[in-house]
Amino acid sequence: MILVQCLPFAVVALALTVSCGAESKPAKQVGSGPESVITEFTATFKPGKLGIHADFTTGRVDGVEAAGQGRRAGVEAGMLFDRIDGKKYTEKLLDKRIAGTTDYTITFRKPPPAPPVPKKDQFAGTDVPPKPEFKFAEELTPASFREKIYDVTNATGSDSESAPYFPVVMFHVSWCKHCRHALPEFEEAAKSVEHRIQSGQVRHLRLEAHPKFFLIECNTDKEHEELCKAYTGTNYPVIKLFRNHRSMNFNRPRVAGTFAWWATYLSRAPIYGAATQEDLEAAQATAGGQLFILHAHNIKHTDAILQWKDVALDNLEDFVFALVHAETQITTKLPSAPGVTVWGKGLQPVEFQGEMTHGRLAAWVKFNQFEPVVRVSYDTAHSLANCGLPVVCLTFSSNSSSHSKVKPQFEANAEQLRKQQRVVFATADIGSSDVGNFLSRTFPLVGPGVSQPPHIFVFQGMDVYWESSALQDPKELSLAAIENLMADSHAMIQRGTAFGWLKEKGKLYLRYASHSIFSLLFALAVPLVALACLGFCAREILSSDTPDAPAKSKKE
């Protein structure tokens, strides 16, 4: 309304505002020092446009224009018109001054800031524990994260410089129930590790550096969110240990004891230096499973030792690695230097050939972690799915006498074919309820009741597998037969895709229909009944949409 009334004076006001701006007088303060609060200030304005957006009825300022008189005078949103030329503010008085020809003063009043609203805990009254007061785990900001995590991690890894600590960081958000449950456990783990370090209980673990615990809340502000995006996905909390230019993910129960063990275990030296037979046996006892050993000359094979250390760091959570210098005298027979081998129950390592590069050594370790033929179970399924190689698996039933012939034949062929290190071999006993249930959920087409054992199929990961009646006899097993099966698009099932789901369900339907005459009749009847029901429903819908015909009159 004010702007409309000011239109006759726009030309004059524009000239005045360009030639000279508004002037402000010193603001009135309550108190003194850094805690003083500005309550009001007075500014001089010229007739014409103010450049202030406000509710002129109440006198509350909503905003100011960038080049207007209000901005130059220092007016801010939230202020209130208080007096004009010393008189109490009214909208009518302001209109007169804007339309006038002389300068005038406006005194603005700034209300005191509202007291901060206490942050409500959305989990109050639930079984979610309160956020603890952190004394042993340190809370981070983006700036301190760069200093205490990023810089420390990227400064480690050289033989001449050891890290002051290995950071263990929990990325969490305020709205996450799982985070709130994990926070006190994380603080308790930090306390436990600190106590063990101070009391000297970790000296025997050969730690390269002590783990140190940190936290960062990812939804505090935009800067926190951007930092966390580089290290997390959409699920929280995320726990990582940083060392030697790499990060290692925590994927275990989120309890204090597990946090403490994991952080300490991953802070150990990546390679055990073994000078005696007793050293190797102690390393194997620590491993509990596979112990990967490099036999090398300390001076001649420096590059191979560095590559071995890198591979060990990549597999720090899964395996234990050792280094035996060629200068030492160990009674155990080892491959000639430089050479690698692995100790473990049932393992038969394939001889390493070629230059000891990081890629070749990593591939050799991934392959030789397995026995010649692995028994599929819940314990081995994860390792098989993550080895990066196709797994050729024979299904058999220990409840059938036929397995006594096909299983040895499969194992004999596998022992010869594995020397190429191109595929891993496994067997699955569907006579075991656990294994049968696992196959039914993960690879339904080869599960019990669907596929008659023995059956050979190939899987890579948990989402892709190949199965066909073309490869059933273990005597016909060869690398060429395996390649042909994996090249057959009809045999391939890619779970997680719509097409793969349809293909898998279609095969299951046909397998069921071929079991017996009854199952065939049932399989034919189900779609016919479904089509009949759909047709009936469609007819009812169409008929309900058709308007009723008008009734004929008696005269007609």
N, C-alpha and C positions, 0 to 999 in steps of 0.2 A: 504494500500500500504506500509506503514511504517512497519507494523508487518511482512509482507512477506519478506521485505528486511532484517529484523533483524534475520531471522531464523538461518543463519550460526553462529550467536553469542549467541544463546540461552543458551548453556551450560555455557559459561563464565558469561553471564549476570545473570543467576540464582544463580551461586555461589556468585557473587558480591552482589546481592540484599539480599541474606540470611545473609551474613557475616556483612554487614553494610548498613544502610539506607540513604535516602536523608536528607540533612541538609538545613534548611531555615534560612535566615537572617531576621533581624527585618523589619517589613513592613513599608512602607512609608505612612504617614497619612497627610491629609489636615485638618488643624485646630487642636484644642486641646479640651480636656474635653469629656464629654459623647456624644456630638454631632459630634465628629470627624468622618471622613469617610475614610476608608482604600482604597487607589487607586492602589497600586502596592506592590509586594514583590518579593524577589529573593530567590531561593532555589538551592542547589547543588545536581546534579544528577550523577549517575554512568552509564557507558556504558551499553547498554542492554535495556530491556523492561521498559517503563515508567509507565505502568499501567494507562494510560490516554487515554480516548476515545475522539476524537476531529475531527473537520473538519480542517485537517492540511493545506488545501489551504488557508483558511482565518485565521486560528489560534485560532478559538473559541473552548473552552473546552465544551464537551457535558456531560461528566461524568468521574468518577474515579473508579478504582477497589479497593475493600476493602483492599487487602493486597499488593497493588502496591506502588511504590516509590511516585507517585503523592499524594496518601492519606496521607502517612507519612510526606510529605512536607507541606501539608495543602492546596493543590490545590482544588478548588471547581468548580462545573459546572457554566458556564457563564463567567469565566475568559478568557483572551486573551493572547496568546504568544506574548511578546513584544520584548525581546532581548535575545540573546544567547551569553554568554561571552562578553557582552557589545555591540555586533553587532546586527543590525536589524534582526529580525526573518525572516527566509525563510524556507520552507519545506526542501530544499536541504541541508541547513546548519544543520538542526536538524538531517537529515539522517546521515550525516557525524559524528556528535557527538555520536549518538547512536551506530554506527559501530566502533567507535574509541576505544582507550585503556586508556584514562585519564578522570578524572572527569571534569565536566563542569557546568556552572551556567545558569539558565533560569530565566528571569525576567517576571513575569506575571502582567498584568494590569487588574484591576477590574473596569468595567464601572459603573458609578453612577446609583443607582436604578431609574427605570422609575417612574415618578410622578403618584400617584394613579388616576385611572380613576374614575371620579365622577359617583356614582350609578344612573342609569337612572330610573326614576319613570315610570313604565310600564302603569300607569293609567293617565299619563299626557295628558291633552287635552280632558278628558272624564268627566262625571258628578260625578266621584268618588272623595270624598273629600280628601285633603292631610292628611298625618299622623300628628296628633296634637302634640304639645309639652306638655308632661304630667307633671302637677304640683300637682295634687291630687291623681291620680292613679300612683302607683310605678311600674316601669319596673324591671323585675327579670332576674337573671342568674340562672343556675342550682345550684350554691352554695348558693345564697341568697334564692332560692326556698326552699331548704332543711331547712334553718335556720328559715325563716319567715312564711312558710306554713306548711311543714311536721312536724317540731318539735312543732310548736304551736298547730296544730290540735291534735297531739297524746299526748300532755300534758294536754288536756282538758278532762272534763267528770267527774271528781271527785267532790264530794260535798264540799271538803275542799279547792279546788283550782279553781279559775275562770280564764278563758282565757283573755289575754290582749285585744284581738279582734278576730273577726271571719273573716278569709280571703275570699274575693270574687275574683276569678282569671279568667281572660279571656285568653284562649289558642288560639293564632292566628298565621297566616302565611302571608308572605309578598305578595304572589300572589293572595290572596283571596279577591274578590271584596266585599263580604258581611262583611268580617272583617274590611275593610277600612271604610265602612259605619258605622259599630258598634263602632269603636274606639273613635270618638269624642263624641258619645252618652254615652259611658262608662266613659270617662273623665268628662263629664257634670254630670253624676250620682254621681261620687265620690265627685265632688265639692258640689253638692246639699246635700248629706248626711253629709259631713263635716260641712257645714253651719248649718244644723239643729241640729247637735250634739253640736256645739259651742254655739248656741243660746238657747239651752235647750228645743227644740221643741219635743224631743223624750222621755222625762222623763216619760210620762204617758204610754208608750208602754211596760214597764216592760222588757227591753232588758237585757239579761244576759251579753252581751258584744256588743260593737259597731262593725258594719261591716267596713272592710277596704279593699280598692280596689287595685288589682295588675294585671299586664299583663306579659306574657312571649311569645316571638316570637319563634315558634317551629322549623322553618327552618333556624335558624342562623348558626348552625353547628351540627356535629354528636351528641355531648353531649346534646344539646337542643332537638334534635329529639328523642333520647332514653328516656329522661325524659318525654316528652309529650306522648309517646306511652302508658305509664302506665295510662293516664287519658283521652285520646281522641280516637276517631275512625278515620274515613277518612274524616268526614265533619267538616268544620270550619265556624265560631268560636265556641268554646266550653266554656261555662261559668259555673263555679261551685262555690258553697259556701262550705267551709270546717268548720266542728265543731264536737266536741264530737266523734272523731275517725271515722267520716263518711263524705262523700261528697254528695251534693245535686245538681242536674242538673237543669239548667235554660232552660225552653222550652216555652218561651213567646215572644211577639214582642220585638225586640232589639232596644228599645228607652229609653232615659234617665229616664223618669218618671217611667217606668216599672222596669228598673234596680234598681232604688233607692227604690221603694216600696218593691220589692221582697227581696232585701238584708236586709232591715230593718225588714220585716215581719218574715223572717227566723232566725233573731237574737233574737227573743223574748224567754222568758222562755217557755220550752215545756209544762209545767203544770201550770194552774192557781190555786193558793191556795185560796179556798173559805171558809171563816169563817161565812159569813152571807148570807141570801137570796139575798141581793142586789149584793153580789159578784158573785153569780151564774148567776143572770140575766145579769150582765155586761159581764160575760164571754160568755153567749149565744148571746148577742148582737154583740160581737166581732166575734163569729163563723159565724153568718149569716145563718147557716144551722144546721149541727149536732154538738152537744156538748156531748162529751163522759165523763162520770163522774165515778170516783172511790171513794167509801165510805170505808175508812179504818182507823184503829187505828194507831196512829203515832208510837207507840213502838212495839205493837204486830205484826203488818203487814208490817214491814220494807221491807222485800223481795218483797212483792206484789207491794209496792210503787215504788221500783227500777225498777221492770219489767214494770210497767205502764209508767214510764218515758221513758224507752227504746222504747216502742211501740209508745209513743207520738213523739219521735224524728224521728222514721221511717216514720211517717205520718204528719210531721210538716207542710208541704205545703197544705195538703188536709183537715185536721180536727183540731179542737180545743179540748184540753183535760183539765179536771179539777180534783182537789183532794179535797174532803171534809173529814176532820178529824172527827173521831167518837166522839171526845171530844167537838166539837162545837154543838150549838143548831140551826138547820135550820128547818124551818117549813115544807119545801117540803118533801114529803115522798120519802125516798130512800131505796134501798135494804139493809138488815142488813149487817154490816161490817164483813168480807170484801165482797163487792159486787160492781157490775158495772151496769150502765144503760146508756141510751143515750136519749137526748132530741132533738126534731126536728119535723117539720111538717109531719104528717102521719106516723111517725115511731112507730113500735110496737116491742121493743127489746125482743129477746128470752132470757130467764133466763140463766145466766152463771152457768155452773156446772163443778166441778173438781178443781184441783189445779191451782192456778194462775201462770202459767209459761208464758214465753214470747211468745211461739208458740201458746198456747191456747188463750191468750188475743188478739194477732194479728189476729187470725182467727175469733174471736168473733167480733172484730171491723170491719173487712172486710165484714162480713155477715150483721151486723146490721146497716150498713150505708144506707141500702135500706129499702124502704117501703115493706109491704108484697107482693105487685105486683107493679112493676115499669113500667111506661109508656115509651116506647122506643122513643127517640128523639135524635137529634144531641147532646144535652146537656148531656144526660144520657148514650149514647152509649159508650163513652170512659171509664166511671166508670164501666159499666157492662163488657166490654171487659177485663179490667185489674183487676177484683176482684179475679181472679184465680179459680172461681167456674163455673160449667156448668150453663147456663142460659136457662131455659125452657120458650119459648115464644109462645104466641097465636097470630096469625094474624087474624084480623077481619076488616070489613068495616063499618064505622059509617053511610055509605050511604045505608046500608041494614038493614032491620028490624030484621034479624036473630040474630044480635049481642046482642040484648037485652036479649036473653036467654043464649047463649053460654058464654058470658063474665062473668056474675055473677056466673055461674057454675064453670068456670075455677078459678075465684078468691076465691070461697069457698073452693075448693079442695086445692088450693095453700096455703091458710092460715093454713090448717091442716098439709100439707106435709112439710112446711118450718121449723117446729119445730125441725126437724132432722138436720137442718143447713147443708144440703148436696148440695142443688141446690138453685139458685135464680130464681124467677118467674117474667115474664114481659109480657106485651101486646103491640102489634104494630097495629095501625090503618092505614091500607093501603088506606083508603079513604082520608087520608091527603097526599097531593102531596109531602111534604118534607119527610115524613116517607116512602112513597112508593118509592121515588127516592133512599132513603138510602138503602132500602132492595134490590132494583134492582141492585145496584152497589155492595153491600157487600155480599148479599146472594141471587143470581139471581133466584134460584129454588123456592123461596117462595115469590118473588116479584109479584106485580099486573100484571095481564095478563098472568102469567105462572101458578100460583097456585090459585085455587079457595078457598077463605076463607069460613069458619074458617079452619085454618091449624096450627098444633102444630109442632114446630121444636126446636132443641137444638143447641146452639152455645157456643163455649169456645174460647175467643179471637176473632179476626177478620178473622182468616185464616182457621178455622175448624168449620164445622157445620154438623148436621145430620137431614135428613128429609125423611119421608116415609109416604105412605098412610096408614100404619098399625096403626098410632097414630093420630087420627083426632078428636075423640069425647072427650070433656073435662070430661065427666062422667067416662071415662075409664082411666083417668090420675092417675097414681100411681108411686111410686119410682121404682117398678119392671118394669113397662112399660117403664119408662125413661131409666133404665139400659139396657133393651132389645134393645131399639132403638140405644143407644150408642154402643152396642156390635155388631150391624149389620154393617158389612164392606161395604155392598152395599149402605147403607143409609149415610155413611160417605163421606163428600166432604172435601178434604184437598187442599185448594187453595195455589197457589205458587209452585205446583209441576206439572210436565207434565202429570202424570197419573190422578191427581185430575182435571186438566183442561179438559182432554179428557172425563172423567166421567161426569163432569158437563155439557159440551157441548152436549154429547150424550143424557143425560136426557132432556135437553132443546129441542133438536131436536125431541125426541119422544113425549114430551108434546105438542109441536106445531102441530105435525102431527095428534094428537088425538083430536084436537079441533073441526074439521068439515071435511066433505068430500073434500071441496076445499083445505083445508090446507094439507090433506093427499095426494091428487093428486100432489099438489105443492111440498111437501116434497119428493115424489117419483121421480118427474120429474127433480128436481135439480141435484141429483147425476147422473142420466142417462145422462143429458146434459153435465155435467162435465166430465164423462167418455168418452163420444163421442168426446168432444173437445180434451181430452188428447190423445185418439187414433188417431185422425186426425193429431195432431201435431207430434206424434211419427212416423207416416207413412211418413210425409213430411221430417222429419229429416233423416230417414233411406234411403228414396229414393234419397235425395240430396247427400248422401255419396256414392251411388253406381255409378261406372264409366260407362259412356255411351258405349253401344255396338258398335263395329266398323261397319261402313256402308258397305253393300255388293257391290261388284264391278259389273259393267254392264255385264262383261263376265260371271259371275255366274248367 
